[in-house]
Amino acid sequence: MMDDDDANRRAASAKKGSPFLNTAQAAHYLGLGERTLVEWRGEGVGPTPRRHGRFVRYHIDDLDAWSKGEREAFDPDRPQASGPRHV
């Protein structure tokens, strides 16, 4: 298992070089457990994963966009719709 310092170093290194993080790095970057990210991937929820051959990777921009969307969805200061929404 990766400790926080190692995960931070690897995530920072990945952001400087390759923008792709493995599942452990992506989970740490988002403040989630690796198992949570794996389960979400299986359920088709959470940030969008990408397959590079047999490897699953997460693009740092996808993680940031997903995180921003989650923050906005649960922002208590954000005005809420007053009535039913029809799409």
N, C-alpha and C positions, 0 to 999 in steps of 0.2 A: 504494500500500500504506500502511496506517495504522501510525504508530509507536506505541510503548507508551504514551507520555504522552497522546497523542490518544485512544487506545482506552480508557485508564483514565478520562480525563475524560468521554468519551461514555458509558461504562458507568455511571459515578457519576451523571451527569446523568439517564440513563434510569431508574436505580433511584429517584431522587428524584421524577421526573415519571411517565413511562410505565414500567410494569414490563416492557415488551417490548423485546428486543434483537434487532438484525439478526444475521446469521450471523457477521460479523467481530467484533462486540462479544461475542456469546455464546462464540465460540471463545476470544477473549482472556480473558474472565471465567473460563473453565474451564481455561485454560492449555494449550489445544490449538491446532493449526494450523487455519486456516479451511478448507483443503482436506480435512482429516480429518473435520470436521463435515459438510461437503457430501457426502463419500463415505458416511459413516455414515447420513446422511439417506436417501440412495439405496438403502442396504442395509436400511433399517428398523431400525437400531440407534442407540444413543445417546439423548440427551435428546429429548423429544417436541417437534417443531416445530409451529407453527400457521401457517395461511395466512390472511393478511389481504389479500383481493383477489389481486393478483399477487405480493405480498410474503410472504416467509417470515420469521417472527418466533419468538423463543423467550422464554417467560415466565420471569422471574428465579426464581420459586418452583419451576418445573419443573427449571431448571438446578441449583438447590440440592438438590432432592430426588434428582435423578439422581446428582449428585456424592456425596451422602451414601450412597446405595445402593452406588455403586462403591467407596467407602472401606470400607464394612462388608463388602462381598463379598471384598475383598482384605486385610482387617485380619489381620495375622499373630498378634495376641493373641486373636483371636476363637476360641472353642472350635469345633472341627469335629465334625460328626456322625461317630459311630463305625461305623455300618453303612450298608447301602444304604437309600436313602430311597424309599418307595413313595408315590406320589401318587394 
